[in-house]
Amino acid sequence: MVTDGVVVERVVADQAVVDLLGMIAYGELTAFERLATDARMAPTLTDKISLAAMAAAEFTHFEAISMALVGRGVDPEAAMAPFIGPLTAFHALTAPADWLESLVKAYVGDSIAADFYRAIAHRLDDDARALVLDVLADTGHAAFVVDRVRGAIAVNPVVAGRLALWARRLVGEALNQAQQVAVERDALTGLLVGVGDLEAVAAIFNSIMKAHTERMAALGLSS
């Protein structure tokens, strides 16, 4: 016999999956838009083609998540709707001033979000977990950004300081928006709380920040 408590727990768990997929779907859609826009700022045709290919990959990811939501009987637009405000605010506050800032934003901001999603993906059902891990796989953007940013620093070392400050601002704004989402979406917060005790949660965030520090080092920037 199914108790009311079990029913409530199942509903909350299902909503958490829908929320997470909706948030990732909108993130992939905006990533597609940003990369397509960034391609217009690309200094060379090679760079333009590379970013266009990455944008296409992000849209493919968006379509995969949308199909998964439909398969669960969920309207993808309805699932994404709660996250339009926070993500739009984040991008409005972190509009890049040039090509290099756009590259760092995609590499730093998107990677922190992806690390967080991967950290809680193990609490999802098998199908959702596999989908999340698949769409978060690197499309070659990391190596591309590292190559271009390090090349720019080699030509003009002064830009390193500016880009390091920019990356710190991105992290701060990303954390602020994440807190806003956590306050408004109880089901998503439940996924994180379900990880374990406070030490387990702290370990997740420590791991995320460690990965961020390593990415900054790869770019040739101080964290």
Contacts in CASP RR format, 6 or more apart in sequence:
PFRMAT RR
TARGET T0000
AUTHOR 0000-0000-0000
METHOD contacts of the structure
MODEL  1
MVTDGVVVERVVADQAVVDLLGMIAYGELTAFERLATDARMAPTLTDKIS
LAAMAAAEFTHFEAISMALVGRGVDPEAAMAPFIGPLTAFHALTAPADWL
ESLVKAYVGDSIAADFYRAIAHRLDDDARALVLDVLADTGHAAFVVDRVR
GAIAVNPVVAGRLALWARRLVGEALNQAQQVAVERDALTGLLVGVGDLEA
VAAIFNSIMKAHTERMAALGLSS
12 186 0 8 1.000
12 187 0 8 1.000
12 190 0 8 1.000
13 187 0 8 1.000
15 187 0 8 1.000
16 187 0 8 1.000
16 188 0 8 1.000
16 190 0 8 1.000
16 191 0 8 1.000
17 72 0 8 1.000
17 124 0 8 1.000
17 125 0 8 1.000
17 128 0 8 1.000
18 69 0 8 1.000
18 72 0 8 1.000
18 74 0 8 1.000
18 79 0 8 1.000
18 187 0 8 1.000
19 79 0 8 1.000
19 82 0 8 1.000
19 185 0 8 1.000
19 187 0 8 1.000
19 188 0 8 1.000
20 117 0 8 1.000
20 120 0 8 1.000
20 124 0 8 1.000
20 128 0 8 1.000
20 132 0 8 1.000
20 188 0 8 1.000
20 191 0 8 1.000
21 65 0 8 1.000
21 68 0 8 1.000
21 69 0 8 1.000
21 74 0 8 1.000
21 79 0 8 1.000
21 128 0 8 1.000
21 131 0 8 1.000
21 132 0 8 1.000
22 65 0 8 1.000
22 69 0 8 1.000
22 76 0 8 1.000
22 79 0 8 1.000
22 80 0 8 1.000
22 83 0 8 1.000
23 80 0 8 1.000
23 82 0 8 1.000
23 83 0 8 1.000
23 181 0 8 1.000
23 188 0 8 1.000
24 65 0 8 1.000
24 117 0 8 1.000
24 132 0 8 1.000
24 135 0 8 1.000
24 136 0 8 1.000
25 62 0 8 1.000
25 65 0 8 1.000
25 66 0 8 1.000
25 69 0 8 1.000
25 76 0 8 1.000
25 79 0 8 1.000
25 80 0 8 1.000
26 80 0 8 1.000
26 83 0 8 1.000
26 84 0 8 1.000
26 87 0 8 1.000
27 62 0 8 1.000
27 83 0 8 1.000
27 87 0 8 1.000
27 113 0 8 1.000
28 58 0 8 1.000
28 59 0 8 1.000
28 61 0 8 1.000
28 62 0 8 1.000
28 65 0 8 1.000
28 135 0 8 1.000
29 58 0 8 1.000
29 59 0 8 1.000
29 62 0 8 1.000
29 80 0 8 1.000
30 87 0 8 1.000
30 91 0 8 1.000
31 55 0 8 1.000
31 58 0 8 1.000
31 106 0 8 1.000
31 110 0 8 1.000
32 55 0 8 1.000
32 56 0 8 1.000
32 58 0 8 1.000
32 59 0 8 1.000
32 62 0 8 1.000
34 91 0 8 1.000
34 102 0 8 1.000
34 105 0 8 1.000
34 106 0 8 1.000
35 51 0 8 1.000
35 52 0 8 1.000
35 54 0 8 1.000
35 55 0 8 1.000
35 58 0 8 1.000
35 106 0 8 1.000
36 51 0 8 1.000
36 52 0 8 1.000
36 55 0 8 1.000
38 51 0 8 1.000
38 96 0 8 1.000
38 99 0 8 1.000
38 102 0 8 1.000
38 103 0 8 1.000
38 106 0 8 1.000
39 47 0 8 1.000
39 48 0 8 1.000
39 51 0 8 1.000
39 52 0 8 1.000
39 55 0 8 1.000
40 48 0 8 1.000
41 98 0 8 1.000
41 99 0 8 1.000
41 102 0 8 1.000
42 48 0 8 1.000
42 50 0 8 1.000
42 51 0 8 1.000
42 99 0 8 1.000
43 99 0 8 1.000
47 148 0 8 1.000
50 144 0 8 1.000
51 144 0 8 1.000
54 139 0 8 1.000
54 140 0 8 1.000
54 141 0 8 1.000
54 144 0 8 1.000
57 139 0 8 1.000
58 139 0 8 1.000
61 135 0 8 1.000
64 131 0 8 1.000
64 134 0 8 1.000
64 135 0 8 1.000
65 76 0 8 1.000
65 131 0 8 1.000
65 135 0 8 1.000
66 76 0 8 1.000
68 127 0 8 1.000
68 128 0 8 1.000
68 131 0 8 1.000
69 75 0 8 1.000
69 76 0 8 1.000
69 79 0 8 1.000
70 76 0 8 1.000
82 184 0 8 1.000
82 185 0 8 1.000
83 181 0 8 1.000
86 177 0 8 1.000
86 180 0 8 1.000
86 181 0 8 1.000
87 177 0 8 1.000
89 177 0 8 1.000
90 173 0 8 1.000
90 174 0 8 1.000
90 177 0 8 1.000
93 173 0 8 1.000
94 105 0 8 1.000
94 169 0 8 1.000
94 170 0 8 1.000
94 173 0 8 1.000
96 102 0 8 1.000
96 104 0 8 1.000
96 105 0 8 1.000
96 166 0 8 1.000
100 148 0 8 1.000
100 149 0 8 1.000
100 152 0 8 1.000
100 159 0 8 1.000
100 163 0 8 1.000
101 163 0 8 1.000
101 166 0 8 1.000
103 145 0 8 1.000
103 148 0 8 1.000
103 149 0 8 1.000
104 145 0 8 1.000
104 149 0 8 1.000
104 163 0 8 1.000
104 166 0 8 1.000
104 167 0 8 1.000
104 170 0 8 1.000
104 219 0 8 1.000
104 221 0 8 1.000
105 166 0 8 1.000
105 170 0 8 1.000
106 141 0 8 1.000
106 145 0 8 1.000
107 141 0 8 1.000
107 142 0 8 1.000
107 145 0 8 1.000
107 146 0 8 1.000
107 149 0 8 1.000
107 215 0 8 1.000
107 219 0 8 1.000
108 167 0 8 1.000
108 170 0 8 1.000
108 171 0 8 1.000
108 212 0 8 1.000
108 215 0 8 1.000
108 216 0 8 1.000
109 170 0 8 1.000
109 171 0 8 1.000
109 174 0 8 1.000
110 141 0 8 1.000
111 142 0 8 1.000
111 211 0 8 1.000
111 212 0 8 1.000
111 215 0 8 1.000
112 171 0 8 1.000
112 174 0 8 1.000
112 208 0 8 1.000
112 212 0 8 1.000
113 174 0 8 1.000
114 136 0 8 1.000
115 207 0 8 1.000
115 208 0 8 1.000
115 211 0 8 1.000
115 212 0 8 1.000
116 178 0 8 1.000
116 204 0 8 1.000
116 208 0 8 1.000
117 132 0 8 1.000
117 136 0 8 1.000
118 132 0 8 1.000
118 133 0 8 1.000
118 136 0 8 1.000
119 195 0 8 1.000
119 204 0 8 1.000
119 207 0 8 1.000
119 208 0 8 1.000
120 191 0 8 1.000
120 192 0 8 1.000
120 195 0 8 1.000
120 204 0 8 1.000
121 128 0 8 1.000
121 129 0 8 1.000
121 132 0 8 1.000
121 133 0 8 1.000
122 129 0 8 1.000
123 191 0 8 1.000
123 194 0 8 1.000
123 195 0 8 1.000
124 132 0 8 1.000
142 215 0 8 1.000
145 219 0 8 1.000
146 218 0 8 1.000
146 219 0 8 1.000
149 163 0 8 1.000
149 219 0 8 1.000
149 220 0 8 1.000
149 221 0 8 1.000
150 219 0 8 1.000
150 220 0 8 1.000
152 159 0 8 1.000
153 159 0 8 1.000
153 160 0 8 1.000
153 163 0 8 1.000
153 220 0 8 1.000
160 220 0 8 1.000
160 221 0 8 1.000
160 222 0 8 1.000
161 221 0 8 1.000
161 222 0 8 1.000
163 219 0 8 1.000
163 221 0 8 1.000
164 216 0 8 1.000
164 221 0 8 1.000
164 222 0 8 1.000
164 223 0 8 1.000
167 216 0 8 1.000
167 219 0 8 1.000
167 221 0 8 1.000
167 223 0 8 1.000
168 223 0 8 1.000
171 212 0 8 1.000
181 188 0 8 1.000
182 188 0 8 1.000
182 189 0 8 1.000
182 192 0 8 1.000
183 189 0 8 1.000
192 201 0 8 1.000
192 204 0 8 1.000
193 201 0 8 1.000
195 201 0 8 1.000
195 204 0 8 1.000
212 223 0 8 1.000
213 223 0 8 1.000
216 222 0 8 1.000
216 223 0 8 1.000
217 223 0 8 1.000
END
